[in-house]
Amino acid sequence: MEINEKIERSKTNIFKAVFPNTVNHYDTLFGGTALSLMDEVAFITATRFSRKPMVTVSTDRIDFDHPIQAGTIIELVGTVVKVGNKSLKVQVDIFVEQMYCDHRGKAICGEFTFVALDENKKPVSVL
């Protein structure tokens, strides 16, 4: 299978409702919760691409462009954006939409770097 096909097949979309137990004192999604969800989607995307054990080794810039209010729906979209020998990068975007109208926009984006590991926890090719 070609790399472009693997990238397309590994794209991951997850939807969540933003409930009161996930927000901060401003009634917006807690940043740590957003990062946790993003890392989870990035991990799933990386694993679907390589089909090998993957670990997060770094995150690049995470941009919190717009607050995410309680009572909204979010979609997390993970896409492989760079493939190296033993590592790959996954971009994760969070889109927010209102529950009862069609408004939708990107609220958060960031990149996560993963390394593939063998059974001895040593880096191996992601392909």
N, CA, C and O atoms as a GROMACS GRO file, in nm:
protein
  508
    1MET      N    1   0.085  -0.118   0.000
    1MET     CA    2   0.000   0.000   0.000
    1MET      C    3   0.090   0.125   0.000
    1MET      O    4   0.189   0.130   0.073
    2GLU      N    5   0.056   0.224  -0.080
    2GLU     CA    6   0.131   0.348  -0.086
    2GLU      C    7   0.113   0.430   0.040
    2GLU      O    8   0.013   0.416   0.111
    3ILE      N    9   0.212   0.516   0.069
    3ILE     CA   10   0.206   0.600   0.189
    3ILE      C   11   0.083   0.689   0.187
    3ILE      O   12   0.015   0.703   0.289
    4ASN      N   13   0.052   0.750   0.072
    4ASN     CA   14  -0.066   0.838   0.066
    4ASN      C   15  -0.195   0.764   0.099
    4ASN      O   16  -0.284   0.819   0.164
    5GLU      N   17  -0.204   0.639   0.056
    5GLU     CA   18  -0.322   0.559   0.088
    5GLU      C   19  -0.326   0.526   0.237
    5GLU      O   20  -0.432   0.529   0.300
    6LYS      N   21  -0.208   0.494   0.294
    6LYS     CA   22  -0.201   0.467   0.438
    6LYS      C   23  -0.242   0.591   0.518
    6LYS      O   24  -0.312   0.580   0.619
    7ILE      N   25  -0.197   0.707   0.473
    7ILE     CA   26  -0.233   0.832   0.541
    7ILE      C   27  -0.384   0.853   0.537
    7ILE      O   28  -0.446   0.886   0.639
    8GLU      N   29  -0.442   0.834   0.421
    8GLU     CA   30  -0.587   0.853   0.406
    8GLU      C   31  -0.664   0.754   0.493
    8GLU      O   32  -0.762   0.791   0.558
    9ARG      N   33  -0.621   0.629   0.494
    9ARG     CA   34  -0.691   0.525   0.572
    9ARG      C   35  -0.676   0.544   0.723
    9ARG      O   36  -0.760   0.497   0.800
   10SER      N   37  -0.569   0.610   0.765
   10SER     CA   38  -0.545   0.626   0.909
   10SER      C   39  -0.612   0.751   0.967
   10SER      O   40  -0.615   0.768   1.088
   11LYS      N   41  -0.667   0.837   0.882
   11LYS     CA   42  -0.734   0.957   0.931
   11LYS      C   43  -0.841   0.917   1.032
   11LYS      O   44  -0.920   0.825   1.008
   12THR      N   45  -0.842   0.988   1.145
   12THR     CA   46  -0.930   0.950   1.256
   12THR      C   47  -1.018   1.067   1.296
   12THR      O   48  -0.970   1.179   1.316
   13ASN      N   49  -1.147   1.041   1.309
   13ASN     CA   50  -1.245   1.142   1.352
   13ASN      C   51  -1.320   1.088   1.473
   13ASN      O   52  -1.372   0.977   1.471
   14ILE      N   53  -1.324   1.169   1.577
   14ILE     CA   54  -1.399   1.132   1.698
   14ILE      C   55  -1.483   1.252   1.740
   14ILE      O   56  -1.436   1.366   1.740
   15PHE      N   57  -1.608   1.227   1.773
   15PHE     CA   58  -1.698   1.331   1.821
   15PHE      C   59  -1.722   1.315   1.971
   15PHE      O   60  -1.730   1.203   2.022
   16LYS      N   61  -1.732   1.427   2.040
   16LYS     CA   62  -1.759   1.429   2.184
   16LYS      C   63  -1.854   1.544   2.215
   16LYS      O   64  -1.854   1.647   2.146
   17ALA      N   65  -1.933   1.526   2.318
   17ALA     CA   66  -2.012   1.636   2.372
   17ALA      C   67  -1.932   1.696   2.487
   17ALA      O   68  -1.869   1.624   2.564
   18VAL      N   69  -1.935   1.829   2.498
   18VAL     CA   70  -1.864   1.898   2.607
   18VAL      C   71  -1.960   1.912   2.724
   18VAL      O   72  -2.046   2.000   2.726
   19PHE      N   73  -1.942   1.824   2.822
   19PHE     CA   74  -2.028   1.822   2.939
   19PHE      C   75  -1.968   1.905   3.052
   19PHE      O   76  -1.848   1.934   3.050
   20PRO      N   77  -2.049   1.943   3.150
   20PRO     CA   78  -2.002   2.029   3.260
   20PRO      C   79  -1.880   1.974   3.336
   20PRO      O   80  -1.801   2.053   3.389
   21ASN      N   81  -1.864   1.844   3.344
   21ASN     CA   82  -1.751   1.789   3.420
   21ASN      C   83  -1.617   1.804   3.347
   21ASN      O   84  -1.513   1.766   3.401
   22THR      N   85  -1.618   1.858   3.222
   22THR     CA   86  -1.494   1.874   3.145
   22THR      C   87  -1.454   2.021   3.128
   22THR      O   88  -1.360   2.051   3.055
   23VAL      N   89  -1.525   2.111   3.195
   23VAL     CA   90  -1.497   2.254   3.176
   23VAL      C   91  -1.433   2.315   3.301
   23VAL      O   92  -1.438   2.259   3.410
   24ASN      N   93  -1.373   2.431   3.279
   24ASN     CA   94  -1.308   2.504   3.388
   24ASN      C   95  -1.403   2.608   3.449
   24ASN      O   96  -1.524   2.607   3.422
   25HIS      N   97  -1.348   2.697   3.530
   25HIS     CA   98  -1.429   2.798   3.598
   25HIS      C   99  -1.483   2.906   3.503
   25HIS      O  100  -1.565   2.988   3.543
   26TYR      N  101  -1.438   2.906   3.378
   26TYR     CA  102  -1.491   2.998   3.276
   26TYR      C  103  -1.601   2.931   3.194
   26TYR      O  104  -1.656   2.991   3.101
   27ASP      N  105  -1.633   2.806   3.228
   27ASP     CA  106  -1.735   2.728   3.158
   27ASP      C  107  -1.691   2.693   3.016
   27ASP      O  108  -1.773   2.680   2.925
   28THR      N  109  -1.557   2.678   2.998
   28THR     CA  110  -1.501   2.636   2.870
   28THR      C  111  -1.418   2.509   2.892
   28THR      O  112  -1.372   2.483   3.003
   29LEU      N  113  -1.400   2.433   2.786
   29LEU     CA  114  -1.327   2.307   2.794
   29LEU      C  115  -1.190   2.329   2.857
   29LEU      O  116  -1.113   2.414   2.812
   30PHE      N  117  -1.160   2.254   2.961
   30PHE     CA  118  -1.032   2.263   3.030
   30PHE      C  119  -0.919   2.226   2.934
   30PHE      O  120  -0.929   2.125   2.864
   31GLY      N  121  -0.814   2.306   2.929
   31GLY     CA  122  -0.703   2.284   2.836
   31GLY      C  123  -0.640   2.147   2.850
   31GLY      O  124  -0.605   2.085   2.750
   32GLY      N  125  -0.626   2.098   2.972
   32GLY     CA  126  -0.568   1.966   2.994
   32GLY      C  127  -0.654   1.855   2.937
   32GLY      O  128  -0.603   1.756   2.886
   33THR      N  129  -0.785   1.873   2.945
   33THR     CA  130  -0.877   1.775   2.886
   33THR      C  131  -0.863   1.776   2.735
   33THR      O  132  -0.861   1.670   2.672
   34ALA      N  133  -0.854   1.895   2.676
   34ALA     CA  134  -0.837   1.906   2.530
   34ALA      C  135  -0.708   1.837   2.487
   34ALA      O  136  -0.707   1.763   2.389
   35LEU      N  137  -0.598   1.860   2.560
   35LEU     CA  138  -0.470   1.798   2.526
   35LEU      C  139  -0.476   1.646   2.538
   35LEU      O  140  -0.421   1.575   2.454
   36SER      N  141  -0.542   1.597   2.640
   36SER     CA  142  -0.556   1.453   2.657
   36SER      C  143  -0.634   1.392   2.541
   36SER      O  144  -0.594   1.289   2.487
   37LEU      N  145  -0.744   1.455   2.503
   37LEU     CA  146  -0.822   1.405   2.390
   37LEU      C  147  -0.742   1.410   2.261
   37LEU      O  148  -0.750   1.318   2.180
   38MET      N  149  -0.666   1.517   2.242
   38MET     CA  150  -0.584   1.530   2.122
   38MET      C  151  -0.476   1.423   2.115
   38MET      O  152  -0.453   1.364   2.009
   39ASP      N  153  -0.411   1.396   2.228
   39ASP     CA  154  -0.306   1.293   2.230
   39ASP      C  155  -0.366   1.156   2.202
   39ASP      O  156  -0.305   1.074   2.133
   40GLU      N  157  -0.485   1.130   2.254
   40GLU     CA  158  -0.552   1.002   2.229
   40GLU      C  159  -0.583   0.985   2.080
   40GLU      O  160  -0.558   0.879   2.023
   41VAL      N  161  -0.637   1.088   2.016
   41VAL     CA  162  -0.669   1.081   1.874
   41VAL      C  163  -0.540   1.068   1.792
   41VAL      O  164  -0.535   0.992   1.695
   42ALA      N  165  -0.436   1.141   1.832
   42ALA     CA  166  -0.308   1.131   1.762
   42ALA      C  167  -0.251   0.990   1.773
   42ALA      O  168  -0.199   0.936   1.675
   43PHE      N  169  -0.260   0.930   1.892
   43PHE     CA  170  -0.212   0.793   1.912
   43PHE      C  171  -0.289   0.694   1.823
   43PHE      O  172  -0.228   0.608   1.758
   44ILE      N  173  -0.420   0.707   1.820
   44ILE     CA  174  -0.501   0.617   1.737
   44ILE      C  175  -0.462   0.633   1.590
   44ILE      O  176  -0.448   0.535   1.518
   45THR      N  177  -0.446   0.757   1.546
   45THR     CA  178  -0.408   0.784   1.407
   45THR      C  179  -0.273   0.722   1.375
   45THR      O  180  -0.258   0.656   1.272
   46ALA      N  181  -0.174   0.744   1.462
   46ALA     CA  182  -0.039   0.691   1.440
   46ALA      C  183  -0.041   0.538   1.436
   46ALA      O  184   0.026   0.477   1.353
   47THR      N  185  -0.116   0.478   1.526
   47THR     CA  186  -0.125   0.332   1.532
   47THR      C  187  -0.195   0.277   1.408
   47THR      O  188  -0.152   0.176   1.353
   48ARG      N  189  -0.301   0.342   1.365
   48ARG     CA  190  -0.371   0.297   1.244
   48ARG      C  191  -0.281   0.308   1.122
   48ARG      O  192  -0.292   0.226   1.030
   49PHE      N  193  -0.192   0.407   1.120
   49PHE     CA  194  -0.099   0.422   1.007
   49PHE      C  195   0.006   0.311   1.008
   49PHE      O  196   0.027   0.245   0.906
   50SER      N  197   0.073   0.291   1.121
   50SER     CA  198   0.189   0.201   1.126
   50SER      C  199   0.154   0.058   1.164
   50SER      O  200   0.223  -0.036   1.124
   51ARG      N  201   0.045   0.041   1.241
   51ARG     CA  202   0.008  -0.091   1.294
   51ARG      C  203   0.121  -0.150   1.378
   51ARG      O  204   0.144  -0.271   1.378
   52LYS      N  205   0.192  -0.061   1.449
   52LYS     CA  206   0.299  -0.100   1.541
   52LYS      C  207   0.278  -0.026   1.672
   52LYS      O  208   0.206   0.074   1.676
   53PRO      N  209   0.340  -0.073   1.780
   53PRO     CA  210   0.330   0.002   1.906
   53PRO      C  211   0.391   0.142   1.889
   53PRO      O  212   0.502   0.156   1.838
   54MET      N  213   0.318   0.242   1.930
   54MET     CA  214   0.361   0.381   1.913
   54MET      C  215   0.359   0.452   2.047
   54MET      O  216   0.275   0.424   2.132
   55VAL      N  217   0.453   0.546   2.064
   55VAL     CA  218   0.454   0.629   2.184
   55VAL      C  219   0.472   0.775   2.144
   55VAL      O  220   0.541   0.806   2.046
   56THR      N  221   0.409   0.863   2.220
   56THR     CA  222   0.426   1.006   2.199
   56THR      C  223   0.564   1.047   2.249
   56THR      O  224   0.601   1.014   2.361
   57VAL      N  225   0.640   1.118   2.165
   57VAL     CA  226   0.771   1.165   2.209
   57VAL      C  227   0.777   1.317   2.222
   57VAL      O  228   0.862   1.370   2.294
   58SER      N  229   0.687   1.387   2.154
   58SER     CA  230   0.683   1.532   2.170
   58SER      C  231   0.554   1.588   2.112
   58SER      O  232   0.484   1.524   2.034
   59THR      N  233   0.526   1.711   2.153
   59THR     CA  234   0.418   1.786   2.092
   59THR      C  235   0.478   1.915   2.040
   59THR      O  236   0.567   1.974   2.102
   60ASP      N  237   0.429   1.958   1.927
   60ASP     CA  238   0.470   2.088   1.876
   60ASP      C  239   0.369   2.190   1.926
   60ASP      O  240   0.287   2.160   2.013
   61ARG      N  241   0.375   2.304   1.874
   61ARG     CA  242   0.288   2.413   1.914
   61ARG      C  243   0.141   2.369   1.915
   61ARG      O  244   0.092   2.308   1.820
   62ILE      N  245   0.074   2.402   2.022
   62ILE     CA  246  -0.070   2.379   2.033
   62ILE      C  247  -0.135   2.517   2.037
   62ILE      O  248  -0.107   2.597   2.126
   63ASP      N  249  -0.221   2.543   1.941
   63ASP     CA  250  -0.287   2.673   1.934
   63ASP      C  251  -0.432   2.661   1.981
   63ASP      O  252  -0.512   2.589   1.922
   64PHE      N  253  -0.463   2.732   2.088
   64PHE     CA  254  -0.599   2.742   2.140
   64PHE      C  255  -0.658   2.870   2.081
   64PHE      O  256  -0.652   2.976   2.143
   65ASP      N  257  -0.714   2.860   1.962
   65ASP     CA  258  -0.762   2.978   1.890
   65ASP      C  259  -0.895   3.032   1.942
   65ASP      O  260  -0.917   3.153   1.944
   66HIS      N  261  -0.983   2.942   1.985
   66HIS     CA  262  -1.115   2.984   2.033
   66HIS      C  263  -1.156   2.896   2.150
   66HIS      O  264  -1.131   2.775   2.148
   67PRO      N  265  -1.218   2.954   2.252
   67PRO     CA  266  -1.265   2.873   2.364
   67PRO      C  267  -1.378   2.781   2.320
   67PRO      O  268  -1.454   2.812   2.228
   68ILE      N  269  -1.389   2.668   2.388
   68ILE     CA  270  -1.494   2.570   2.357
   68ILE      C  271  -1.591   2.568   2.475
   68ILE      O  272  -1.556   2.525   2.585
   69GLN      N  273  -1.710   2.616   2.452
   69GLN     CA  274  -1.810   2.629   2.558
   69GLN      C  275  -1.872   2.494   2.597
   69GLN      O  276  -1.881   2.403   2.515
   70ALA      N  277  -1.912   2.484   2.721
   70ALA     CA  278  -1.990   2.369   2.766
   70ALA      C  279  -2.118   2.364   2.683
   70ALA      O  280  -2.171   2.468   2.643
   71GLY      N  281  -2.167   2.244   2.658
   71GLY     CA  282  -2.291   2.229   2.583
   71GLY      C  283  -2.273   2.233   2.433
   71GLY      O  284  -2.370   2.251   2.359
   72THR      N  285  -2.150   2.218   2.386
   72THR     CA  286  -2.124   2.213   2.243
   72THR      C  287  -2.077   2.072   2.205
   72THR      O  288  -2.054   1.987   2.291
   73ILE      N  289  -2.065   2.050   2.076
   73ILE     CA  290  -2.012   1.923   2.024
   73ILE      C  291  -1.876   1.953   1.963
   73ILE      O  292  -1.859   2.053   1.894
   74ILE      N  293  -1.779   1.866   1.990
   74ILE     CA  294  -1.649   1.882   1.927
   74ILE      C  295  -1.618   1.761   1.840
   74ILE      O  296  -1.659   1.648   1.870
   75GLU      N  297  -1.544   1.787   1.732
   75GLU     CA  298  -1.492   1.680   1.649
   75GLU      C  299  -1.341   1.693   1.650
   75GLU      O  300  -1.287   1.799   1.619
   76LEU      N  301  -1.273   1.585   1.684
   76LEU     CA  302  -1.128   1.579   1.678
   76LEU      C  303  -1.090   1.504   1.552
   76LEU      O  304  -1.140   1.395   1.527
   77VAL      N  305  -1.001   1.564   1.472
   77VAL     CA  306  -0.959   1.505   1.346
   77VAL      C  307  -0.808   1.487   1.350
   77VAL      O  308  -0.733   1.584   1.360
   78GLY      N  309  -0.763   1.361   1.341
   78GLY     CA  310  -0.620   1.331   1.339
   78GLY      C  311  -0.576   1.290   1.200
   78GLY      O  312  -0.640   1.205   1.136
   79THR      N  313  -0.467   1.350   1.152
   79THR     CA  314  -0.415   1.322   1.019
   79THR      C  315  -0.262   1.313   1.024
   79THR      O  316  -0.197   1.401   1.081
   80VAL      N  317  -0.206   1.208   0.967
   80VAL     CA  318  -0.060   1.198   0.956
   80VAL      C  319  -0.015   1.304   0.857
   80VAL      O  320  -0.065   1.311   0.744
   81VAL      N  321   0.081   1.389   0.899
   81VAL     CA  322   0.127   1.497   0.812
   81VAL      C  323   0.274   1.482   0.772
   81VAL      O  324   0.320   1.551   0.680
   82LYS      N  325   0.348   1.394   0.839
   82LYS     CA  326   0.487   1.372   0.803
   82LYS      C  327   0.528   1.232   0.845
   82LYS      O  328   0.499   1.189   0.957
   83VAL      N  329   0.596   1.161   0.754
   83VAL     CA  330   0.642   1.025   0.784
   83VAL      C  331   0.794   1.023   0.770
   83VAL      O  332   0.848   1.050   0.662
   84GLY      N  333   0.860   0.990   0.879
   84GLY     CA  334   1.005   0.972   0.876
   84GLY      C  335   1.038   0.824   0.876
   84GLY      O  336   0.955   0.741   0.841
   85ASN      N  337   1.161   0.792   0.915
   85ASN     CA  338   1.201   0.652   0.921
   85ASN      C  339   1.142   0.584   1.045
   85ASN      O  340   1.073   0.483   1.034
   86LYS      N  341   1.170   0.640   1.162
   86LYS     CA  342   1.125   0.579   1.288
   86LYS      C  343   1.020   0.664   1.360
   86LYS      O  344   0.974   0.628   1.468
   87SER      N  345   0.984   0.776   1.301
   87SER     CA  346   0.885   0.862   1.365
   87SER      C  347   0.788   0.917   1.262
   87SER      O  348   0.812   0.913   1.142
   88LEU      N  349   0.678   0.969   1.313
   88LEU     CA  350   0.581   1.036   1.228
   88LEU      C  351   0.513   1.146   1.307
   88LEU      O  352   0.511   1.144   1.430
   89LYS      N  353   0.458   1.243   1.234
   89LYS     CA  354   0.384   1.353   1.296
   89LYS      C  355   0.238   1.342   1.262
   89LYS      O  356   0.200   1.310   1.150
   90VAL      N  357   0.155   1.370   1.362
   90VAL     CA  358   0.011   1.370   1.345
   90VAL      C  359  -0.041   1.508   1.383
   90VAL      O  360  -0.012   1.558   1.492
   91GLN      N  361  -0.118   1.568   1.294
   91GLN     CA  362  -0.186   1.692   1.326
   91GLN      C  363  -0.324   1.659   1.377
   91GLN      O  364  -0.395   1.576   1.321
   92VAL      N  365  -0.361   1.725   1.485
   92VAL     CA  366  -0.496   1.708   1.539
   92VAL      C  367  -0.563   1.845   1.544
   92VAL      O  368  -0.511   1.940   1.601
   93ASP      N  369  -0.680   1.852   1.483
   93ASP     CA  370  -0.762   1.973   1.485
   93ASP      C  371  -0.888   1.942   1.565
   93ASP      O  372  -0.946   1.834   1.555
   94ILE      N  373  -0.929   2.039   1.645
   94ILE     CA  374  -1.057   2.027   1.715
   94ILE      C  375  -1.152   2.132   1.656
   94ILE      O  376  -1.123   2.252   1.658
   95PHE      N  377  -1.264   2.084   1.605
   95PHE     CA  378  -1.369   2.170   1.554
   95PHE      C  379  -1.482   2.172   1.655
   95PHE      O  380  -1.512   2.070   1.718
   96VAL      N  381  -1.544   2.287   1.670
   96VAL     CA  382  -1.655   2.300   1.764
   96VAL      C  383  -1.780   2.338   1.685
   96VAL      O  384  -1.775   2.418   1.592
   97GLU      N  385  -1.892   2.279   1.726
   97GLU     CA  386  -2.019   2.317   1.664
   97GLU      C  387  -2.125   2.328   1.772
   97GLU      O  388  -2.121   2.258   1.873
   98GLN      N  389  -2.217   2.417   1.748
   98GLN     CA  390  -2.328   2.435   1.840
   98GLN      C  391  -2.424   2.317   1.826
   98GLN      O  392  -2.439   2.261   1.717
   99MET      N  393  -2.487   2.280   1.934
   99MET     CA  394  -2.578   2.165   1.927
   99MET      C  395  -2.703   2.192   1.845
   99MET      O  396  -2.755   2.103   1.779
  100TYR      N  397  -2.750   2.315   1.849
  100TYR     CA  398  -2.882   2.341   1.790
  100TYR      C  399  -2.878   2.439   1.673
  100TYR      O  400  -2.980   2.499   1.640
  101CYS      N  401  -2.762   2.456   1.612
  101CYS     CA  402  -2.752   2.535   1.488
  101CYS      C  403  -2.633   2.484   1.408
  101CYS      O  404  -2.556   2.401   1.456
  102ASP      N  405  -2.618   2.533   1.287
  102ASP     CA  406  -2.517   2.479   1.196
  102ASP      C  407  -2.380   2.542   1.208
  102ASP      O  408  -2.292   2.506   1.130
  103HIS      N  409  -2.358   2.633   1.300
  103HIS     CA  410  -2.227   2.699   1.310
  103HIS      C  411  -2.119   2.600   1.352
  103HIS      O  412  -2.138   2.521   1.444
  104ARG      N  413  -2.006   2.606   1.281
  104ARG     CA  414  -1.893   2.516   1.308
  104ARG      C  415  -1.765   2.591   1.278
  104ARG      O  416  -1.759   2.668   1.182
  105GLY      N  417  -1.661   2.570   1.360
  105GLY     CA  418  -1.532   2.634   1.334
  105GLY      C  419  -1.420   2.562   1.406
  105GLY      O  420  -1.442   2.488   1.502
  106LYS      N  421  -1.298   2.586   1.358
  106LYS     CA  422  -1.181   2.524   1.421
  106LYS      C  423  -1.146   2.603   1.546
  106LYS      O  424  -1.139   2.726   1.543
  107ALA      N  425  -1.123   2.531   1.656
  107ALA     CA  426  -1.094   2.596   1.783
  107ALA      C  427  -0.951   2.571   1.830
  107ALA      O  428  -0.888   2.661   1.885
  108ILE      N  429  -0.898   2.451   1.808
  108ILE     CA  430  -0.766   2.415   1.857
  108ILE      C  431  -0.696   2.332   1.751
  108ILE      O  432  -0.759   2.253   1.681
  109CYS      N  433  -0.564   2.349   1.738
  109CYS     CA  434  -0.486   2.262   1.650
  109CYS      C  435  -0.346   2.242   1.710
  109CYS      O  436  -0.296   2.326   1.783
  110GLY      N  437  -0.287   2.129   1.677
  110GLY     CA  438  -0.152   2.099   1.725
  110GLY      C  439  -0.096   1.977   1.657
  110GLY      O  440  -0.168   1.903   1.590
  111GLU      N  441   0.034   1.954   1.676
  111GLU     CA  442   0.100   1.838   1.618
  111GLU      C  443   0.168   1.756   1.726
  111GLU      O  444   0.220   1.809   1.824
  112PHE      N  445   0.165   1.625   1.705
  112PHE     CA  446   0.222   1.528   1.798
  112PHE      C  447   0.319   1.439   1.722
  112PHE      O  448   0.287   1.394   1.611
  113THR      N  449   0.435   1.412   1.779
  113THR     CA  450   0.532   1.323   1.716
  113THR      C  451   0.534   1.190   1.789
  113THR      O  452   0.536   1.185   1.912
  114PHE      N  453   0.532   1.083   1.712
  114PHE     CA  454   0.530   0.947   1.765
  114PHE      C  455   0.648   0.868   1.711
  114PHE      O  456   0.697   0.894   1.601
  115VAL      N  457   0.692   0.770   1.790
  115VAL     CA  458   0.796   0.677   1.748
  115VAL      C  459   0.739   0.537   1.758
  115VAL      O  460   0.666   0.505   1.852
  116ALA      N  461   0.773   0.453   1.661
  116ALA     CA  462   0.734   0.312   1.664
  116ALA      C  463   0.837   0.235   1.746
  116ALA      O  464   0.957   0.263   1.737
  117LEU      N  465   0.790   0.139   1.825
  117LEU     CA  466   0.879   0.060   1.910
  117LEU      C  467   0.867  -0.089   1.879
  117LEU      O  468   0.761  -0.138   1.841
  118ASP      N  469   0.980  -0.160   1.897
  118ASP     CA  470   0.976  -0.306   1.884
  118ASP      C  471   0.945  -0.367   2.020
  118ASP      O  472   0.914  -0.296   2.116
  119GLU      N  473   0.952  -0.501   2.028
  119GLU     CA  474   0.918  -0.570   2.154
  119GLU      C  475   1.014  -0.538   2.268
  119GLU      O  476   0.982  -0.562   2.384
  120ASN      N  477   1.134  -0.484   2.235
  120ASN     CA  478   1.232  -0.444   2.338
  120ASN      C  479   1.227  -0.295   2.366
  120ASN      O  480   1.316  -0.240   2.432
  121LYS      N  481   1.122  -0.231   2.317
  121LYS     CA  482   1.101  -0.087   2.336
  121LYS      C  483   1.211  -0.004   2.271
  121LYS      O  484   1.246   0.103   2.321
  122LYS      N  485   1.265  -0.054   2.159
  122LYS     CA  486   1.365   0.017   2.080
  122LYS      C  487   1.296   0.072   1.954
  122LYS      O  488   1.210   0.004   1.897
  123PRO      N  489   1.334   0.194   1.911
  123PRO     CA  490   1.272   0.251   1.790
  123PRO      C  491   1.294   0.164   1.666
  123PRO      O  492   1.403   0.111   1.643
  124VAL      N  493   1.188   0.152   1.588
  124VAL     CA  494   1.192   0.077   1.461
  124VAL      C  495   1.122   0.160   1.354
  124VAL      O  496   1.059   0.261   1.384
  125SER      N  497   1.133   0.116   1.230
  125SER     CA  498   1.069   0.184   1.118
  125SER      C  499   0.918   0.190   1.139
  125SER      O  500   0.857   0.094   1.186
  126VAL      N  501   0.859   0.304   1.103
  126VAL     CA  502   0.713   0.317   1.114
  126VAL      C  503   0.642   0.249   0.998
  126VAL      O  504   0.521   0.228   1.002
  127LEU      N  505   0.717   0.214   0.894
  127LEU     CA  506   0.655   0.149   0.776
  127LEU      C  507   0.663  -0.003   0.783
  127LEU      O  508   0.616  -0.071   0.693
   0.00000   0.00000   0.00000
